[in-house]
Amino acid sequence: MDSKPTPNDDFLDVSSGHSSTAPVPESQADGIPEKTHTVVAGDSLSKIAKQTYGDGNRWREIFDANKDQITDPDKIHPGQVLRLP
């Protein structure tokens, strides 16, 4: 007797080539993946800007993108995950 596996009811409506209905984070809505930086000891916003953009004077872009977790641009802490616009 040759038995075929039966599909799981949870997957009956899944087909190849269709997009997910999961919400896309606002930062990824344009198709550009969000970049992040995890702060390590000795980091500063200007140092991260220099590494990321080649210009330490662009630190304010990082500060503005992370105002939900940074109130003072001189006080970032190891372990913080900062969004890089």
MODELLER restraints for C-alpha pairs under 7 A, 6 or more apart:
rsr = mdl.restraints
at = mdl.atoms
rsr.add(forms.Gaussian(group=physical.xy_distance, feature=features.Distance(at['CA:27:A'], at['CA:34:A']), mean=6.09, stdev=0.5))
rsr.add(forms.Gaussian(group=physical.xy_distance, feature=features.Distance(at['CA:28:A'], at['CA:34:A']), mean=6.18, stdev=0.5))
rsr.add(forms.Gaussian(group=physical.xy_distance, feature=features.Distance(at['CA:35:A'], at['CA:83:A']), mean=6.03, stdev=0.5))
rsr.add(forms.Gaussian(group=physical.xy_distance, feature=features.Distance(at['CA:35:A'], at['CA:84:A']), mean=5.27, stdev=0.5))
rsr.add(forms.Gaussian(group=physical.xy_distance, feature=features.Distance(at['CA:36:A'], at['CA:81:A']), mean=6.33, stdev=0.5))
rsr.add(forms.Gaussian(group=physical.xy_distance, feature=features.Distance(at['CA:36:A'], at['CA:82:A']), mean=5.37, stdev=0.5))
rsr.add(forms.Gaussian(group=physical.xy_distance, feature=features.Distance(at['CA:36:A'], at['CA:83:A']), mean=4.53, stdev=0.5))
rsr.add(forms.Gaussian(group=physical.xy_distance, feature=features.Distance(at['CA:36:A'], at['CA:84:A']), mean=5.30, stdev=0.5))
rsr.add(forms.Gaussian(group=physical.xy_distance, feature=features.Distance(at['CA:37:A'], at['CA:81:A']), mean=5.56, stdev=0.5))
rsr.add(forms.Gaussian(group=physical.xy_distance, feature=features.Distance(at['CA:37:A'], at['CA:82:A']), mean=5.19, stdev=0.5))
rsr.add(forms.Gaussian(group=physical.xy_distance, feature=features.Distance(at['CA:37:A'], at['CA:83:A']), mean=6.60, stdev=0.5))
rsr.add(forms.Gaussian(group=physical.xy_distance, feature=features.Distance(at['CA:37:A'], at['CA:84:A']), mean=6.96, stdev=0.5))
rsr.add(forms.Gaussian(group=physical.xy_distance, feature=features.Distance(at['CA:38:A'], at['CA:79:A']), mean=5.76, stdev=0.5))
rsr.add(forms.Gaussian(group=physical.xy_distance, feature=features.Distance(at['CA:38:A'], at['CA:80:A']), mean=5.57, stdev=0.5))
rsr.add(forms.Gaussian(group=physical.xy_distance, feature=features.Distance(at['CA:38:A'], at['CA:81:A']), mean=4.35, stdev=0.5))
rsr.add(forms.Gaussian(group=physical.xy_distance, feature=features.Distance(at['CA:38:A'], at['CA:82:A']), mean=6.26, stdev=0.5))
rsr.add(forms.Gaussian(group=physical.xy_distance, feature=features.Distance(at['CA:39:A'], at['CA:77:A']), mean=6.36, stdev=0.5))
rsr.add(forms.Gaussian(group=physical.xy_distance, feature=features.Distance(at['CA:39:A'], at['CA:78:A']), mean=4.66, stdev=0.5))
rsr.add(forms.Gaussian(group=physical.xy_distance, feature=features.Distance(at['CA:39:A'], at['CA:79:A']), mean=5.33, stdev=0.5))
rsr.add(forms.Gaussian(group=physical.xy_distance, feature=features.Distance(at['CA:39:A'], at['CA:80:A']), mean=5.33, stdev=0.5))
rsr.add(forms.Gaussian(group=physical.xy_distance, feature=features.Distance(at['CA:39:A'], at['CA:81:A']), mean=6.34, stdev=0.5))
rsr.add(forms.Gaussian(group=physical.xy_distance, feature=features.Distance(at['CA:40:A'], at['CA:78:A']), mean=4.44, stdev=0.5))
rsr.add(forms.Gaussian(group=physical.xy_distance, feature=features.Distance(at['CA:40:A'], at['CA:79:A']), mean=6.44, stdev=0.5))
rsr.add(forms.Gaussian(group=physical.xy_distance, feature=features.Distance(at['CA:41:A'], at['CA:78:A']), mean=5.48, stdev=0.5))
rsr.add(forms.Gaussian(group=physical.xy_distance, feature=features.Distance(at['CA:45:A'], at['CA:59:A']), mean=5.06, stdev=0.5))
rsr.add(forms.Gaussian(group=physical.xy_distance, feature=features.Distance(at['CA:45:A'], at['CA:62:A']), mean=6.91, stdev=0.5))
rsr.add(forms.Gaussian(group=physical.xy_distance, feature=features.Distance(at['CA:45:A'], at['CA:73:A']), mean=6.93, stdev=0.5))
rsr.add(forms.Gaussian(group=physical.xy_distance, feature=features.Distance(at['CA:46:A'], at['CA:56:A']), mean=4.34, stdev=0.5))
rsr.add(forms.Gaussian(group=physical.xy_distance, feature=features.Distance(at['CA:46:A'], at['CA:57:A']), mean=6.31, stdev=0.5))
rsr.add(forms.Gaussian(group=physical.xy_distance, feature=features.Distance(at['CA:46:A'], at['CA:58:A']), mean=6.98, stdev=0.5))
rsr.add(forms.Gaussian(group=physical.xy_distance, feature=features.Distance(at['CA:46:A'], at['CA:59:A']), mean=4.74, stdev=0.5))
rsr.add(forms.Gaussian(group=physical.xy_distance, feature=features.Distance(at['CA:47:A'], at['CA:56:A']), mean=5.95, stdev=0.5))
rsr.add(forms.Gaussian(group=physical.xy_distance, feature=features.Distance(at['CA:49:A'], at['CA:55:A']), mean=5.93, stdev=0.5))
rsr.add(forms.Gaussian(group=physical.xy_distance, feature=features.Distance(at['CA:49:A'], at['CA:56:A']), mean=4.78, stdev=0.5))
rsr.add(forms.Gaussian(group=physical.xy_distance, feature=features.Distance(at['CA:49:A'], at['CA:58:A']), mean=5.70, stdev=0.5))
rsr.add(forms.Gaussian(group=physical.xy_distance, feature=features.Distance(at['CA:49:A'], at['CA:59:A']), mean=5.17, stdev=0.5))
rsr.add(forms.Gaussian(group=physical.xy_distance, feature=features.Distance(at['CA:50:A'], at['CA:56:A']), mean=4.10, stdev=0.5))
rsr.add(forms.Gaussian(group=physical.xy_distance, feature=features.Distance(at['CA:61:A'], at['CA:85:A']), mean=7.00, stdev=0.5))
rsr.add(forms.Gaussian(group=physical.xy_distance, feature=features.Distance(at['CA:62:A'], at['CA:83:A']), mean=6.94, stdev=0.5))
rsr.add(forms.Gaussian(group=physical.xy_distance, feature=features.Distance(at['CA:62:A'], at['CA:84:A']), mean=5.79, stdev=0.5))
rsr.add(forms.Gaussian(group=physical.xy_distance, feature=features.Distance(at['CA:62:A'], at['CA:85:A']), mean=6.71, stdev=0.5))
rsr.add(forms.Gaussian(group=physical.xy_distance, feature=features.Distance(at['CA:63:A'], at['CA:70:A']), mean=6.98, stdev=0.5))
rsr.add(forms.Gaussian(group=physical.xy_distance, feature=features.Distance(at['CA:63:A'], at['CA:73:A']), mean=6.33, stdev=0.5))
rsr.add(forms.Gaussian(group=physical.xy_distance, feature=features.Distance(at['CA:65:A'], at['CA:83:A']), mean=6.35, stdev=0.5))
rsr.add(forms.Gaussian(group=physical.xy_distance, feature=features.Distance(at['CA:65:A'], at['CA:85:A']), mean=6.64, stdev=0.5))
rsr.add(forms.Gaussian(group=physical.xy_distance, feature=features.Distance(at['CA:66:A'], at['CA:82:A']), mean=6.38, stdev=0.5))
rsr.add(forms.Gaussian(group=physical.xy_distance, feature=features.Distance(at['CA:66:A'], at['CA:83:A']), mean=6.38, stdev=0.5))
rsr.add(forms.Gaussian(group=physical.xy_distance, feature=features.Distance(at['CA:70:A'], at['CA:76:A']), mean=6.98, stdev=0.5))
